[in-house]
Amino acid sequence: MKHLTIIVPDGENNLSSIVGAYKIFTRSNVYWQETGRAPLFNIQLAGISEKVDFYEGLFSVRPHTHIAAIAKTNLIIIPSLNHNYEKALQANELLVNWIRKQYKAGAEIASICSGAFMLAAAGVLDGKSCSTHWAVADSFRKRFPEVNLQTDKLITDENGIYTNGGAYSFLNLILYLVEKYYDRQTAIFCSKVFQIEMDRQSQSAFTIFTGQKQHHDDMVQKAQAFIESNLDEKISMEHLSAQFAVSRRNFDRRFIKATGNTPVEYVQRVKIESAKKTLETSRKTVNEVMYGVGYSDVKAFREVFRKITGMSPLEYRGKYNKEAMV
């Protein structure tokens, strides 16, 4: 029998991702028993404290065991952390070191949402792809620049490391792992029992782009402000860079270093975010929305919109603005 460790970090972290992972894997074991097979995993919650409180003591978790008692495990699941990542990582240094040691010994590891901070702190994500909640992407990139962050992806799978996007999308990661370790039929069964949509691949449609502002390049800050104040204009990057008396090449280099996007990508994301809000809250036609964010080519607008959100403008409006569809 394989061993599954679900980590219970110290601190006010996320309870639902611990409970959800435990319930789905436990149900997968029961399903295998019901279909004449032996349970696949010995499932244990493990931490560094005998009891961890959640939500100001409203709930408590008592891990089955201390991590020191687990010499070897096959799969580790790291739940999402609270938003004070520095504090969470400091309080769980023993866990971070244990995760690093287990990965080197052959364990596979899955991180849920902001649990990617703990995974990256263990050093096992360097040079690899990773996802996390879109809302913490800027903080993550700043702290772990050597990790290839891809927040458009709902799930990443690379060298025995699995990560996922934010919040309750962790349920899709757990189904993915169930299919990988058990089989497709078990994943389908759990999908039906827990009513989780199968095979979601992207979190793009849920992203709210707020602009990457956690940097100290004053020129880039001013360029971002200019872009965001001129949404209805077609912005020339040559003209914009000239305003700051720098070459286009140097302008692009500084912009990418500060934000993680090229200036053109940044313009696209700001414009599409504005278009999304208009589609969500108004009855404007797609063409009206398009003109309002400075596009004049319908095909180009639709292509950029789909690239960023994963769906067409009409599909997006149908998903988030039912009144406009009446």
VOMI-56893 format. One record per residue (C-alpha): residue in three letters; x, y, z. Coordinates in nm, 4 decimals. Layout:
<recs>
REC; Ala; X; Y; Z $
...
</recs>
This chain:
<recs>
REC; Met; 0.0000; 0.0000; 0.0000 $
REC; Lys; 0.1229; 0.3483; -0.0882 $
REC; His; 0.1431; 0.6257; 0.1687 $
REC; Leu; -0.0289; 0.9636; 0.1297 $
REC; Thr; 0.0613; 1.2523; 0.3606 $
REC; Ile; -0.1709; 1.5513; 0.3820 $
REC; Ile; 0.0202; 1.8308; 0.5519 $
REC; Val; -0.1398; 2.0303; 0.8356 $
REC; Pro; 0.0776; 2.3428; 0.8673 $
REC; Asp; 0.0849; 2.5467; 1.1844 $
REC; Gly; -0.1077; 2.8744; 1.1762 $
REC; Glu; -0.4434; 2.9995; 1.0522 $
REC; Asn; -0.4257; 2.8370; 0.7106 $
REC; Asn; -0.6915; 2.6858; 0.4854 $
REC; Leu; -0.9055; 2.4101; 0.6343 $
REC; Ser; -1.1196; 2.3269; 0.3315 $
REC; Ser; -0.8277; 2.2078; 0.1188 $
REC; Ile; -0.7195; 1.9696; 0.3965 $
REC; Val; -1.0682; 1.8296; 0.4487 $
REC; Gly; -1.1467; 1.8127; 0.0767 $
REC; Ala; -0.8305; 1.6232; -0.0095 $
REC; Tyr; -0.8858; 1.3824; 0.2807 $
REC; Lys; -1.2502; 1.3136; 0.1909 $
REC; Ile; -1.1929; 1.2517; -0.1804 $
REC; Phe; -0.8940; 1.0230; -0.1348 $
REC; Thr; -1.0715; 0.8344; 0.1438 $
REC; Arg; -1.3752; 0.7879; -0.0819 $
REC; Ser; -1.1475; 0.6659; -0.3619 $
REC; Asn; -1.0105; 0.3988; -0.1292 $
REC; Val; -1.3656; 0.2916; -0.0375 $
REC; Tyr; -1.4632; 0.2781; -0.4062 $
REC; Trp; -1.1742; 0.0452; -0.4757 $
REC; Gln; -1.2836; -0.1789; -0.1893 $
REC; Glu; -1.6398; -0.1808; -0.3218 $
REC; Thr; -1.5123; -0.2887; -0.6637 $
REC; Gly; -1.3065; -0.5771; -0.5237 $
REC; Arg; -0.9676; -0.4101; -0.4981 $
REC; Ala; -0.7497; -0.3266; -0.2009 $
REC; Pro; -0.7300; 0.0369; -0.0866 $
REC; Leu; -0.4466; 0.2131; -0.2677 $
REC; Phe; -0.3337; 0.4602; 0.0007 $
REC; Asn; -0.2708; 0.4699; 0.3713 $
REC; Ile; -0.3853; 0.8301; 0.4248 $
REC; Gln; -0.2416; 1.0316; 0.7124 $
REC; Leu; -0.2668; 1.3940; 0.8188 $
REC; Ala; 0.0725; 1.5004; 0.9497 $
REC; Gly; 0.2104; 1.8175; 1.1017 $
REC; Ile; 0.4442; 1.9550; 1.3650 $
REC; Ser; 0.1810; 2.0178; 1.6362 $
REC; Glu; -0.0659; 1.7889; 1.8125 $
REC; Lys; -0.3519; 2.0294; 1.7367 $
REC; Val; -0.3956; 2.3151; 1.4898 $
REC; Asp; -0.6800; 2.5649; 1.5295 $
REC; Phe; -0.8626; 2.7295; 1.2401 $
REC; Tyr; -1.0847; 3.0370; 1.2200 $
REC; Glu; -1.0075; 3.1674; 1.5684 $
REC; Gly; -1.0551; 2.8286; 1.7291 $
REC; Leu; -1.3930; 2.7534; 1.5706 $
REC; Phe; -1.2451; 2.4357; 1.4178 $
REC; Ser; -0.9457; 2.2246; 1.5127 $
REC; Val; -0.7456; 1.9525; 1.3381 $
REC; Arg; -0.5546; 1.6848; 1.5254 $
REC; Pro; -0.3072; 1.5298; 1.2784 $
REC; His; -0.2687; 1.1533; 1.2864 $
REC; Thr; 0.1046; 1.1841; 1.3365 $
REC; His; 0.4099; 1.4085; 1.3523 $
REC; Ile; 0.6121; 1.4370; 1.0307 $
REC; Ala; 0.9144; 1.2963; 1.2168 $
REC; Ala; 0.7294; 0.9635; 1.2399 $
REC; Ile; 0.7040; 0.9353; 0.8601 $
REC; Ala; 1.0325; 0.8073; 0.7232 $
REC; Lys; 0.9035; 0.7703; 0.3676 $
REC; Thr; 0.5869; 0.8690; 0.1847 $
REC; Asn; 0.4754; 0.8415; -0.1783 $
REC; Leu; 0.2601; 1.1515; -0.2182 $
REC; Ile; 0.2458; 1.4743; -0.0178 $
REC; Ile; -0.0378; 1.7269; -0.0413 $
REC; Ile; 0.0306; 2.0814; 0.0779 $
REC; Pro; -0.2872; 2.2840; 0.1490 $
REC; Ser; -0.3222; 2.6547; 0.0801 $
REC; Leu; -0.1698; 2.8965; 0.3308 $
REC; Asn; -0.2964; 3.2182; 0.4821 $
REC; His; -0.1980; 3.5451; 0.3148 $
REC; Asn; 0.0862; 3.6219; 0.5557 $
REC; Tyr; 0.3286; 3.3973; 0.3680 $
REC; Glu; 0.6412; 3.5115; 0.5498 $
REC; Lys; 0.4857; 3.4262; 0.8847 $
REC; Ala; 0.3484; 3.0948; 0.7548 $
REC; Leu; 0.6853; 2.9884; 0.6148 $
REC; Gln; 0.8729; 3.0867; 0.9322 $
REC; Ala; 0.6257; 2.8953; 1.1501 $
REC; Asn; 0.6605; 2.5859; 0.9335 $
REC; Glu; 1.0327; 2.5677; 0.8652 $
REC; Leu; 1.0415; 2.2059; 0.9862 $
REC; Leu; 0.7730; 2.1164; 0.7324 $
REC; Val; 0.9580; 2.2926; 0.4505 $
REC; Asn; 1.2774; 2.1001; 0.5299 $
REC; Trp; 1.0855; 1.7723; 0.5541 $
REC; Ile; 0.9204; 1.8327; 0.2165 $
REC; Arg; 1.2611; 1.8950; 0.0561 $
REC; Lys; 1.4011; 1.5747; 0.2093 $
REC; Gln; 1.1010; 1.3631; 0.1009 $
REC; Tyr; 1.1139; 1.4919; -0.2576 $
REC; Lys; 1.4827; 1.4008; -0.2800 $
REC; Ala; 1.3892; 1.0548; -0.1487 $
REC; Gly; 1.1386; 1.0049; -0.4323 $
REC; Ala; 0.8078; 1.1394; -0.3006 $
REC; Glu; 0.5754; 1.3232; -0.5347 $
REC; Ile; 0.4264; 1.6506; -0.4083 $
REC; Ala; 0.1077; 1.8435; -0.4860 $
REC; Ser; 0.0506; 2.2000; -0.3696 $
REC; Ile; -0.2902; 2.3624; -0.3446 $
REC; Cys; -0.3329; 2.7325; -0.4240 $
REC; Ser; -0.0883; 2.9391; -0.2138 $
REC; Gly; 0.0665; 2.6190; -0.0780 $
REC; Ala; 0.3008; 2.6749; -0.3731 $
REC; Phe; 0.4875; 2.9221; -0.1478 $
REC; Met; 0.5859; 2.6362; 0.0822 $
REC; Leu; 0.6787; 2.4168; -0.2130 $
REC; Ala; 0.8938; 2.6912; -0.3659 $
REC; Ala; 1.0552; 2.7665; -0.0281 $
REC; Ala; 1.1664; 2.4033; -0.0200 $
REC; Gly; 1.3651; 2.4744; -0.3372 $
REC; Val; 1.2047; 2.1967; -0.5407 $
REC; Leu; 1.0309; 2.4332; -0.7869 $
REC; Asp; 1.3439; 2.6070; -0.9148 $
REC; Gly; 1.3426; 2.5958; -1.2953 $
REC; Lys; 1.0035; 2.4239; -1.3030 $
REC; Ser; 0.6533; 2.5349; -1.3994 $
REC; Cys; 0.4016; 2.6140; -1.1290 $
REC; Ser; 0.0560; 2.7630; -1.0791 $
REC; Thr; -0.1051; 2.9344; -0.7831 $
REC; His; -0.3935; 3.1710; -0.7181 $
REC; Trp; -0.3893; 3.4602; -0.9659 $
REC; Ala; -0.4310; 3.7067; -0.6775 $
REC; Val; -0.0920; 3.6187; -0.5262 $
REC; Ala; 0.1009; 3.5916; -0.8530 $
REC; Asp; 0.2904; 3.9196; -0.8087 $
REC; Ser; 0.4026; 3.8296; -0.4568 $
REC; Phe; 0.5079; 3.4844; -0.5701 $
REC; Arg; 0.7090; 3.6112; -0.8681 $
REC; Lys; 0.8850; 3.8661; -0.6520 $
REC; Arg; 0.9850; 3.6095; -0.3905 $
REC; Phe; 1.0621; 3.3209; -0.6282 $
REC; Pro; 1.1835; 3.4654; -0.9613 $
REC; Glu; 1.3553; 3.1371; -1.0531 $
REC; Val; 1.0184; 2.9555; -1.0778 $
REC; Asn; 0.8252; 2.9560; -1.4066 $
REC; Leu; 0.4877; 3.0785; -1.2803 $
REC; Gln; 0.1937; 3.0096; -1.5132 $
REC; Thr; -0.1242; 3.1330; -1.3471 $
REC; Asp; -0.3345; 3.0723; -1.6582 $
REC; Lys; -0.2978; 2.6995; -1.5957 $
REC; Leu; -0.5283; 2.5317; -1.3490 $
REC; Ile; -0.2900; 2.2375; -1.3003 $
REC; Thr; 0.0791; 2.1838; -1.3683 $
REC; Asp; 0.2476; 1.8433; -1.3731 $
REC; Glu; 0.6267; 1.8308; -1.3932 $
REC; Asn; 0.8847; 1.5878; -1.2521 $
REC; Gly; 0.6566; 1.4516; -0.9813 $
REC; Ile; 0.5376; 1.7959; -0.8729 $
REC; Tyr; 0.1757; 1.9043; -0.9155 $
REC; Thr; 0.0403; 2.2530; -0.8510 $
REC; Asn; -0.2940; 2.4192; -0.9041 $
REC; Gly; -0.4662; 2.7571; -0.9215 $
REC; Gly; -0.6693; 2.9172; -0.6500 $
REC; Ala; -0.9414; 2.8522; -0.3952 $
REC; Tyr; -1.1806; 2.5644; -0.4619 $
REC; Ser; -1.0153; 2.4743; -0.7914 $
REC; Phe; -0.8093; 2.2430; -0.5694 $
REC; Leu; -1.0932; 1.9934; -0.6166 $
REC; Asn; -0.9912; 1.9622; -0.9802 $
REC; Leu; -0.6322; 1.8923; -0.8780 $
REC; Ile; -0.7464; 1.6190; -0.6396 $
REC; Leu; -0.9516; 1.4566; -0.9174 $
REC; Tyr; -0.6473; 1.4797; -1.1437 $
REC; Leu; -0.4393; 1.2981; -0.8817 $
REC; Val; -0.7101; 1.0368; -0.8270 $
REC; Glu; -0.7083; 0.9596; -1.1988 $
REC; Lys; -0.3276; 0.9486; -1.2044 $
REC; Tyr; -0.2916; 0.7182; -0.9026 $
REC; Tyr; -0.6132; 0.5139; -0.9142 $
REC; Asp; -0.7721; 0.5216; -1.2618 $
REC; Arg; -1.0077; 0.7211; -1.4832 $
REC; Gln; -1.3170; 0.5358; -1.3629 $
REC; Thr; -1.2440; 0.6207; -0.9985 $
REC; Ala; -1.2001; 0.9864; -1.0908 $
REC; Ile; -1.5315; 0.9850; -1.2787 $
REC; Phe; -1.7015; 0.8244; -0.9784 $
REC; Cys; -1.5634; 1.0915; -0.7423 $
REC; Ser; -1.6583; 1.3625; -0.9902 $
REC; Lys; -2.0194; 1.2417; -0.9769 $
REC; Val; -2.0331; 1.1854; -0.6005 $
REC; Phe; -1.8771; 1.5222; -0.5113 $
REC; Gln; -2.0248; 1.6967; -0.8176 $
REC; Ile; -1.6947; 1.8371; -0.9429 $
REC; Glu; -1.6582; 1.9267; -1.3087 $
REC; Met; -1.3997; 1.7011; -1.4746 $
REC; Asp; -1.1010; 1.8043; -1.6876 $
REC; Arg; -1.0867; 2.1781; -1.6204 $
REC; Gln; -0.7535; 2.3029; -1.7507 $
REC; Ser; -0.7535; 2.6805; -1.7062 $
REC; Gln; -0.8317; 2.9446; -1.4449 $
REC; Ser; -0.8020; 3.2288; -1.6970 $
REC; Ala; -1.1747; 3.3049; -1.6966 $
REC; Phe; -1.1599; 3.3686; -1.3201 $
REC; Thr; -0.8588; 3.5991; -1.3231 $
REC; Ile; -0.9020; 3.9634; -1.2255 $
REC; Phe; -0.6051; 4.1543; -1.3646 $
REC; Thr; -0.5009; 4.4340; -1.1307 $
REC; Gly; -0.1628; 4.5135; -1.2835 $
REC; Gln; 0.1759; 4.4167; -1.1471 $
REC; Lys; 0.2682; 4.7093; -0.9231 $
REC; Gln; 0.4966; 4.5486; -0.6654 $
REC; His; 0.8175; 4.6884; -0.8069 $
REC; His; 1.0246; 5.0049; -0.7662 $
REC; Asp; 1.0866; 5.1153; -1.1249 $
REC; Asp; 0.9383; 5.4636; -1.1365 $
REC; Met; 0.9478; 5.4807; -1.5158 $
REC; Val; 0.7500; 5.1593; -1.5486 $
REC; Gln; 0.5004; 5.2771; -1.2856 $
REC; Lys; 0.4387; 5.5913; -1.4909 $
REC; Ala; 0.4083; 5.3891; -1.8120 $
REC; Gln; 0.1532; 5.1612; -1.6458 $
REC; Ala; -0.0470; 5.4622; -1.5295 $
REC; Phe; -0.0441; 5.6059; -1.8813 $
REC; Ile; -0.1643; 5.2761; -2.0305 $
REC; Glu; -0.4439; 5.2418; -1.7753 $
REC; Ser; -0.5572; 5.6016; -1.8316 $
REC; Asn; -0.5775; 5.5665; -2.2096 $
REC; Leu; -0.7718; 5.2441; -2.2562 $
REC; Asp; -0.9658; 5.3731; -2.5555 $
REC; Glu; -0.6496; 5.4680; -2.7460 $
REC; Lys; -0.4231; 5.2645; -2.9684 $
REC; Ile; -0.0955; 5.3060; -2.7813 $
REC; Ser; 0.2339; 5.3144; -2.9699 $
REC; Met; 0.5160; 5.1605; -2.7679 $
REC; Glu; 0.7709; 5.3632; -2.9650 $
REC; His; 0.5877; 5.6831; -2.8704 $
REC; Leu; 0.5539; 5.5728; -2.5067 $
REC; Ser; 0.9205; 5.4820; -2.4679 $
REC; Ala; 1.0181; 5.8124; -2.6289 $
REC; Gln; 0.8230; 5.9959; -2.3581 $
REC; Phe; 1.0694; 5.8555; -2.1065 $
REC; Ala; 1.3759; 5.9231; -2.3256 $
REC; Val; 1.4758; 5.5557; -2.3443 $
REC; Ser; 1.5149; 5.3223; -2.6395 $
REC; Arg; 1.2343; 5.0810; -2.7199 $
REC; Arg; 1.4649; 4.7902; -2.6390 $
REC; Asn; 1.5573; 4.9281; -2.2974 $
REC; Phe; 1.1936; 5.0204; -2.2302 $
REC; Asp; 1.0824; 4.6636; -2.3050 $
REC; Arg; 1.3606; 4.5151; -2.0940 $
REC; Arg; 1.2746; 4.7254; -1.7875 $
REC; Phe; 0.9016; 4.6668; -1.8295 $
REC; Ile; 0.9435; 4.2888; -1.8472 $
REC; Lys; 1.1766; 4.2864; -1.5466 $
REC; Ala; 0.9302; 4.4909; -1.3388 $
REC; Thr; 0.5995; 4.3303; -1.4375 $
REC; Gly; 0.6695; 3.9938; -1.5989 $
REC; Asn; 0.4843; 4.1120; -1.9115 $
REC; Thr; 0.6023; 4.2859; -2.2251 $
REC; Pro; 0.4461; 4.6318; -2.2672 $
REC; Val; 0.2245; 4.4963; -2.5469 $
REC; Glu; 0.1050; 4.2081; -2.3272 $
REC; Tyr; 0.0351; 4.4520; -2.0453 $
REC; Val; -0.1731; 4.6741; -2.2735 $
REC; Gln; -0.3694; 4.3710; -2.3907 $
REC; Arg; -0.4381; 4.2499; -2.0375 $
REC; Val; -0.5483; 4.5940; -1.9134 $
REC; Lys; -0.7795; 4.6428; -2.2129 $
REC; Ile; -0.9297; 4.2942; -2.1871 $
REC; Glu; -0.9863; 4.3343; -1.8119 $
REC; Ser; -1.1830; 4.6516; -1.8846 $
REC; Ala; -1.3757; 4.4729; -2.1602 $
REC; Lys; -1.4598; 4.1888; -1.9214 $
REC; Lys; -1.6077; 4.4297; -1.6657 $
REC; Thr; -1.8195; 4.5975; -1.9340 $
REC; Leu; -1.9458; 4.2615; -2.0591 $
REC; Glu; -2.0322; 4.1625; -1.7016 $
REC; Thr; -2.2270; 4.4785; -1.6173 $
REC; Ser; -2.3799; 4.6260; -1.9329 $
REC; Arg; -2.5891; 4.5423; -2.2372 $
REC; Lys; -2.3357; 4.6871; -2.4819 $
REC; Thr; -2.2673; 4.4862; -2.7955 $
REC; Val; -1.9315; 4.3189; -2.8450 $
REC; Asn; -1.8433; 4.5838; -3.1038 $
REC; Glu; -1.9262; 4.8656; -2.8612 $
REC; Val; -1.7131; 4.7020; -2.5939 $
REC; Met; -1.4328; 4.6521; -2.8446 $
REC; Tyr; -1.4295; 5.0176; -2.9530 $
REC; Gly; -1.4405; 5.1264; -2.5882 $
REC; Val; -1.1041; 4.9616; -2.5202 $
REC; Gly; -0.9328; 5.0872; -2.8321 $
REC; Tyr; -0.9745; 4.7966; -3.0751 $
REC; Ser; -1.1109; 4.8448; -3.4265 $
REC; Asp; -1.0503; 4.4946; -3.5645 $
REC; Val; -1.3136; 4.2447; -3.4474 $
REC; Lys; -1.1004; 3.9421; -3.5300 $
REC; Ala; -0.7981; 4.0769; -3.3426 $
REC; Phe; -1.0108; 4.1674; -3.0398 $
REC; Arg; -1.1695; 3.8226; -3.0254 $
REC; Glu; -0.8332; 3.6482; -3.0605 $
REC; Val; -0.6752; 3.8480; -2.7769 $
REC; Phe; -0.9861; 3.8077; -2.5605 $
REC; Arg; -0.9818; 3.4296; -2.6072 $
REC; Lys; -0.6075; 3.4081; -2.5458 $
REC; Ile; -0.6439; 3.5841; -2.2101 $
REC; Thr; -0.9774; 3.4444; -2.0845 $
REC; Gly; -1.0008; 3.1104; -2.2635 $
REC; Met; -1.3383; 3.1971; -2.4172 $
REC; Ser; -1.4950; 3.4333; -2.6695 $
REC; Pro; -1.6506; 3.7690; -2.5657 $
REC; Leu; -2.0005; 3.6259; -2.6246 $
REC; Glu; -1.9251; 3.3149; -2.4199 $
REC; Tyr; -1.7870; 3.5319; -2.1400 $
REC; Arg; -2.0953; 3.7548; -2.1338 $
REC; Gly; -2.3179; 3.4464; -2.1315 $
REC; Lys; -2.1307; 3.3111; -1.8298 $
REC; Tyr; -2.1257; 3.6287; -1.6187 $
REC; Asn; -2.4125; 3.8491; -1.7388 $
REC; Lys; -2.7384; 3.6553; -1.7600 $
REC; Glu; -2.9480; 3.9745; -1.7805 $
REC; Ala; -2.7761; 4.0811; -2.1023 $
REC; Met; -2.8631; 3.7458; -2.2584 $
REC; Val; -3.2390; 3.7830; -2.1944 $
</recs>
